[in-house]
């Protein structure tokens, strides 16, 4: 796999990972408790994947958790807790906000309403994967449809 070559991501991702590492609280371990798990930073790897569930596992689950409820392994290192993505429809009168989700993924959403700018913007990453940038939109749509499928009933 090739690393993504986007100028803004080359600057933004290392800074984000450093901030995550600095913000991650290191609790004092009481005698007899298991050692604290230490987060490791890795660069975002390019994938040719277009499947919504696989994109979620590759890019979102680390913060939002494998079930989308906001309890990923990196969640503790964030200043703002990741959103529970399974209740988006519930918070929008039972209608899944597909256009808003697409806006958040592509960085055209109002992040003050979103809650935090700690979430990476995946639109440019998705568009940079491979020779066809229109696949980036397909990836964002497939990810949005996956999120629709995991909504609480």
Backbone as CSV, one residue per row, in Angstrom:
resi,resn,N_x,N_y,N_z,CA_x,CA_y,CA_z,C_x,C_y,C_z
1,UNK,0.829,-1.192,0.000,0.000,0.000,0.000,0.867,1.248,0.000
2,UNK,0.417,2.247,-0.705,1.123,3.513,-0.802,0.572,4.502,0.198
3,UNK,1.440,5.318,0.772,0.967,6.371,1.652,0.354,7.480,0.819
4,UNK,-0.641,8.145,1.377,-1.339,9.222,0.690,-0.435,10.447,0.599
5,UNK,-0.430,11.075,-0.543,0.426,12.233,-0.778,-0.425,13.475,-0.991
6,UNK,-0.963,14.015,0.068,-1.737,15.250,0.015,-1.006,16.258,0.882
7,UNK,-0.653,17.420,0.330,0.117,18.388,1.122,-0.517,18.720,2.462
8,UNK,-1.818,18.973,2.490,-2.441,19.356,3.755,-2.449,18.184,4.728
9,UNK,-2.647,16.966,4.219,-2.665,15.805,5.106,-1.273,15.517,5.660
10,UNK,-0.224,15.777,4.855,1.139,15.561,5.357,1.427,16.483,6.525
11,UNK,0.819,17.667,6.526,1.033,18.604,7.631,0.044,18.358,8.762
12,UNK,-1.218,18.070,8.417,-2.269,17.937,9.409,-2.179,16.630,10.187
13,UNK,-1.940,15.515,9.516,-1.943,14.221,10.187,-0.862,14.092,11.253
14,UNK,0.409,14.439,10.965,1.410,14.322,12.040,1.077,15.216,13.239
15,UNK,0.582,16.421,12.959,0.230,17.322,14.061,-0.918,16.738,14.877
16,UNK,-1.908,16.161,14.193,-3.036,15.550,14.882,-2.574,14.376,15.737
17,UNK,-1.696,13.544,15.188,-1.217,12.387,15.941,-0.383,12.816,17.148
18,UNK,0.400,13.864,16.996,1.185,14.375,18.126,0.257,14.905,19.205
19,UNK,-0.778,15.669,18.786,-1.735,16.188,19.764,-2.458,15.049,20.478
20,UNK,-2.819,14.012,19.733,-3.461,12.853,20.356,-2.533,12.213,21.383
21,UNK,-1.270,12.071,21.007,-0.308,11.455,21.920,-0.127,12.302,23.180
22,UNK,-0.065,13.633,23.020,0.112,14.515,24.173,-1.140,14.588,25.036
23,UNK,-2.308,14.486,24.402,-3.558,14.608,25.138,-3.949,13.317,25.846
24,UNK,-3.355,12.193,25.443,-3.728,10.912,26.034,-3.257,10.868,27.482
25,UNK,-4.198,10.774,28.422,-3.812,10.753,29.832,-3.159,9.427,30.200
26,UNK,-2.082,9.519,30.927,-1.407,8.312,31.402,-1.728,8.130,32.882
27,UNK,-2.717,7.300,33.197,-3.118,7.135,34.595,-2.027,6.443,35.401
28,UNK,-1.999,6.779,36.667,-1.053,6.136,37.578,-1.585,4.742,37.843
29,UNK,-0.736,3.765,37.685,-1.146,2.375,37.827,-1.014,1.954,39.285
30,UNK,-2.108,1.448,39.816,-2.080,0.931,41.184,-1.431,-0.450,41.163
31,UNK,-0.863,-0.814,42.291,-0.176,-2.097,42.374,-1.160,-3.233,42.085
32,UNK,-0.733,-4.172,41.242,-1.577,-5.311,40.917,-2.454,-5.109,39.693
33,UNK,-2.511,-3.886,39.152,-3.317,-3.649,37.955,-2.483,-3.922,36.716
34,UNK,-3.145,-4.318,35.617,-2.404,-4.558,34.387,-1.840,-3.258,33.830
35,UNK,-0.782,-3.326,33.031,-0.193,-2.108,32.485,-1.158,-1.400,31.544
36,UNK,-1.003,-0.075,31.472,-1.830,0.756,30.604,-1.442,0.525,29.147
37,UNK,-2.445,0.440,28.285,-2.191,0.284,26.850,-1.731,1.621,26.296
38,UNK,-0.657,1.603,25.533,-0.109,2.822,24.957,-0.526,2.912,23.486
39,UNK,-1.075,4.068,23.094,-1.487,4.265,21.711,-0.259,4.454,20.833
40,UNK,-0.312,3.875,19.646,0.769,4.047,18.687,0.238,4.828,17.502
41,UNK,1.038,5.734,16.968,0.611,6.484,15.798,1.172,5.838,14.547
42,UNK,0.336,5.801,13.541,0.741,5.282,12.251,0.179,6.195,11.178
43,UNK,0.905,6.352,10.073,0.358,7.188,9.003,-0.856,6.507,8.365
44,UNK,-1.757,7.326,7.834,-2.918,6.793,7.132,-2.426,6.092,5.882
45,UNK,-2.860,4.878,5.685,-2.443,4.100,4.527,-3.515,4.159,3.447
46,UNK,-3.081,4.215,2.211,-4.008,4.235,1.088,-4.594,2.851,0.891
47,UNK,-5.855,2.812,0.509,-6.531,1.570,0.204,-7.354,1.773,-1.059
48,UNK,-7.606,0.719,-1.777,-8.463,0.794,-2.951,-9.889,0.417,-2.597
49,UNK,-10.150,0.247,-1.321,-11.450,-0.195,-0.836,-12.525,0.847,-1.130
50,UNK,-13.731,0.383,-1.501,-14.872,1.292,-1.673,-16.061,0.860,-0.835
51,UNK,-15.962,-0.274,-0.152,-17.048,-0.797,0.674,-17.225,0.077,1.919
52,UNK,-18.463,0.496,2.192,-18.748,1.310,3.373,-18.298,0.678,4.680
53,UNK,-18.671,-0.601,4.945,-18.241,-1.230,6.194,-16.721,-1.333,6.317
54,UNK,-16.042,-1.646,5.231,-14.581,-1.774,5.290,-13.912,-0.418,5.456
55,UNK,-14.447,0.628,4.826,-13.915,1.978,5.018,-14.102,2.404,6.473
56,UNK,-15.265,2.086,7.043,-15.517,2.437,8.438,-14.478,1.779,9.341
57,UNK,-14.241,0.478,9.142,-13.267,-0.226,9.974,-11.866,0.342,9.787
58,UNK,-11.520,0.725,8.563,-10.169,1.222,8.279,-9.933,2.637,8.783
59,UNK,-10.952,3.502,8.762,-10.726,4.918,9.038,-11.491,5.470,10.242
60,UNK,-12.596,4.872,10.613,-13.463,5.471,11.636,-13.457,4.727,12.968
61,UNK,-13.299,3.398,12.898,-13.457,2.570,14.094,-12.442,2.889,15.183
62,UNK,-11.274,3.390,14.821,-10.255,3.686,15.832,-10.771,4.706,16.853
63,UNK,-11.603,5.630,16.429,-12.183,6.613,17.351,-13.627,6.272,17.718
64,UNK,-14.440,5.942,16.698,-15.870,5.717,16.926,-16.188,4.306,17.394
65,UNK,-15.214,3.409,17.406,-15.438,2.038,17.840,-15.964,1.179,16.712
66,UNK,-15.713,-0.116,16.821,-16.154,-1.036,15.774,-17.663,-1.050,15.624
67,UNK,-18.390,-0.713,16.698,-19.850,-0.687,16.639,-20.392,0.713,16.348
68,UNK,-19.503,1.711,16.237,-19.928,3.080,15.928,-20.437,3.871,17.115
69,UNK,-20.333,3.323,18.304,-20.899,3.983,19.483,-19.963,4.985,20.164
70,UNK,-18.766,5.195,19.602,-17.876,6.225,20.137,-16.841,5.738,21.120
71,UNK,-16.631,4.435,21.192,-15.704,3.887,22.186,-14.508,3.203,21.542
72,UNK,-13.922,3.836,20.546,-12.754,3.267,19.882,-11.520,3.355,20.756
73,UNK,-10.458,2.690,20.335,-9.245,2.642,21.138,-8.581,4.010,21.287
74,UNK,-8.794,4.928,20.362,-8.186,6.256,20.458,-9.100,7.271,21.132
75,UNK,-10.311,6.893,21.477,-11.293,7.824,22.039,-10.795,8.504,23.314
76,UNK,-10.106,7.764,24.156,-9.637,8.324,25.428,-8.625,9.447,25.226
77,UNK,-7.957,9.483,24.097,-6.951,10.507,23.841,-7.496,11.777,23.230
78,UNK,-8.794,11.846,23.001,-9.394,13.029,22.377,-9.987,13.949,23.428
79,UNK,-9.922,15.244,23.176,-10.533,16.218,24.090,-12.050,16.121,24.059
80,UNK,-12.611,15.897,22.883,-14.049,15.745,22.715,-14.323,14.282,22.378
81,UNK,-15.225,13.673,23.115,-15.537,12.261,22.870,-16.105,12.092,21.466
82,UNK,-15.703,11.043,20.759,-16.269,10.790,19.432,-17.772,10.552,19.532
83,UNK,-18.477,10.962,18.508,-19.937,10.822,18.482,-20.349,9.358,18.417
84,UNK,-21.494,9.076,19.005,-22.148,7.775,18.837,-22.861,7.861,17.494
85,UNK,-22.308,7.219,16.496,-22.843,7.317,15.138,-24.084,6.467,14.919
86,UNK,-24.488,5.715,15.933,-25.680,4.875,15.796,-26.962,5.624,16.156
87,UNK,-26.843,6.856,16.633,-28.034,7.619,17.042,-28.213,8.901,16.216
88,UNK,-27.570,8.973,15.063,-27.704,10.168,14.230,-29.153,10.401,13.823
89,UNK,-29.843,9.362,13.384,-31.251,9.509,12.989,-32.104,9.900,14.195
90,UNK,-31.839,9.293,15.324,-32.593,9.583,16.552,-32.499,11.073,16.901
91,UNK,-31.338,11.665,16.696,-31.133,13.083,17.011,-31.636,14.016,15.915
92,UNK,-32.157,13.448,14.832,-32.695,14.256,13.730,-34.130,13.811,13.427
93,UNK,-34.930,13.684,14.490,-36.350,13.345,14.372,-36.600,12.067,13.582
94,UNK,-35.732,11.075,13.740,-35.925,9.789,13.106,-35.451,9.713,11.661
95,UNK,-34.938,10.811,11.119,-34.443,10.815,9.735,-32.924,10.871,9.732
96,UNK,-32.331,9.948,9.021,-30.879,9.922,8.930,-30.394,11.131,8.121
97,UNK,-29.470,11.941,8.680,-29.010,13.165,8.010,-27.891,12.895,6.996
98,UNK,-28.223,12.220,5.917,-27.213,11.800,4.932,-26.433,12.992,4.374
99,UNK,-27.109,14.081,4.062,-26.393,15.244,3.501,-25.413,15.824,4.511
100,UNK,-25.799,15.876,5.769,-24.896,16.388,6.808,-23.687,15.469,6.974
101,UNK,-23.918,14.163,6.953,-22.816,13.206,7.087,-21.837,13.388,5.926
102,UNK,-22.366,13.526,4.709,-21.507,13.754,3.542,-20.716,15.057,3.711
103,UNK,-21.368,16.092,4.241,-20.681,17.374,4.470,-19.564,17.224,5.500
104,UNK,-19.826,16.489,6.559,-18.796,16.279,7.592,-17.608,15.534,6.990
105,UNK,-17.887,14.507,6.203,-16.806,13.735,5.596,-15.988,14.563,4.616
106,UNK,-16.631,15.490,3.923,-15.930,16.253,2.886,-15.429,17.608,3.370
107,UNK,-15.648,17.953,4.637,-15.179,19.203,5.241,-15.981,20.417,4.834
108,UNK,-17.225,20.252,4.418,-18.006,21.442,4.138,-19.060,21.673,5.215
109,UNK,-19.007,20.877,6.274,-19.954,21.059,7.373,-19.455,22.134,8.330
110,UNK,-20.384,22.704,9.071,-20.055,23.666,10.119,-19.563,22.873,11.321
111,UNK,-18.248,22.873,11.547,-17.690,22.043,12.606,-18.005,22.559,14.000
112,UNK,-18.449,23.806,14.139,-18.858,24.240,15.474,-20.127,23.497,15.864
113,UNK,-20.980,23.209,14.893,-22.164,22.401,15.175,-21.768,20.936,15.344
114,UNK,-20.734,20.528,14.643,-20.263,19.144,14.712,-19.672,18.855,16.089
115,UNK,-19.121,19.867,16.724,-18.600,19.681,18.068,-17.104,19.835,18.164
116,UNK,-16.352,19.416,17.163,-14.905,19.445,17.277,-14.265,19.361,15.908
117,UNK,-13.081,19.954,15.784,-12.322,19.811,14.539,-11.264,18.728,14.695
118,UNK,-11.330,17.935,15.767,-10.354,16.869,15.966,-10.547,15.731,14.965
119,UNK,-11.761,15.606,14.402,-12.002,14.527,13.454,-11.310,14.840,12.135
120,UNK,-10.536,13.891,11.618,-9.914,14.124,10.311,-10.962,14.293,9.227
121,UNK,-10.624,15.035,8.222,-11.504,15.230,7.077,-11.122,14.175,6.047
122,UNK,-12.031,13.262,5.767,-11.707,12.125,4.920,-11.956,12.378,3.445
123,UNK,-12.738,13.389,3.083,-13.039,13.646,1.679,-11.796,13.735,0.802
124,UNK,-10.822,14.605,1.141,-9.610,14.684,0.322,-8.828,13.372,0.293
125,UNK,-8.828,12.643,1.392,-8.127,11.362,1.439,-8.806,10.389,0.485
126,UNK,-10.138,10.295,0.570,-10.877,9.382,-0.293,-10.691,9.734,-1.763
127,UNK,-10.671,11.048,-2.084,-10.509,11.469,-3.480,-9.109,11.191,-4.006
128,UNK,-8.109,11.149,-3.141,-6.728,10.954,-3.577,-6.377,9.497,-3.821
129,UNK,-7.242,8.594,-3.441,-6.956,7.170,-3.569,-7.177,6.714,-5.007
130,UNK,-6.107,6.458,-5.701,-6.222,5.953,-7.068,-6.308,7.068,-8.087
131,UNK,-6.440,6.667,-9.336,-6.414,7.611,-10.448,-7.750,8.304,-10.673
132,UNK,-8.826,7.781,-10.122,-10.144,8.335,-10.380,-10.675,9.054,-9.140
133,UNK,-10.592,10.411,-9.093,-11.047,11.145,-7.912,-12.543,10.993,-7.642
134,UNK,-13.334,10.658,-8.670,-14.772,10.504,-8.437,-15.071,9.309,-7.537
135,UNK,-14.107,8.390,-7.412,-14.293,7.281,-6.473,-14.312,7.790,-5.036
136,UNK,-13.730,8.961,-4.796,-13.772,9.555,-3.456,-15.199,9.843,-3.039
137,UNK,-15.996,10.365,-3.953,-17.406,10.629,-3.667,-18.141,9.316,-3.432
138,UNK,-17.831,8.310,-4.223,-18.456,6.994,-4.041,-18.095,6.429,-2.669
139,UNK,-16.843,6.576,-2.258,-16.434,6.085,-0.939,-17.227,6.804,0.163
140,UNK,-17.331,8.131,0.059,-18.076,8.897,1.068,-19.548,8.472,1.076
141,UNK,-20.138,8.249,-0.101,-21.540,7.809,-0.160,-21.698,6.423,0.442
142,UNK,-20.785,5.512,0.129,-20.871,4.159,0.681,-20.697,4.167,2.193
143,UNK,-19.800,5.004,2.688,-19.617,5.126,4.132,-20.871,5.718,4.770
144,UNK,-21.452,6.717,4.135,-22.696,7.318,4.630,-23.809,6.276,4.681
145,UNK,-23.940,5.460,3.643,-24.973,4.417,3.626,-24.715,3.359,4.697
146,UNK,-23.442,3.074,4.961,-23.136,2.137,6.047,-23.610,2.725,7.380
147,UNK,-23.323,4.001,7.584,-23.760,4.641,8.831,-25.286,4.624,8.937
148,UNK,-25.980,4.800,7.831,-27.445,4.706,7.830,-27.863,3.299,8.311
149,UNK,-27.126,2.287,7.875,-27.500,0.896,8.186,-27.282,0.528,9.658
150,UNK,-26.464,1.280,10.389,-26.201,0.924,11.806,-26.997,1.783,12.785
151,UNK,-27.983,2.525,12.284,-28.792,3.378,13.168,-29.662,2.533,14.103
152,UNK,-29.773,2.999,15.346,-30.663,2.326,16.309,-32.082,2.457,15.806
153,UNK,-32.850,1.417,15.999,-34.259,1.431,15.565,-35.140,2.014,16.636
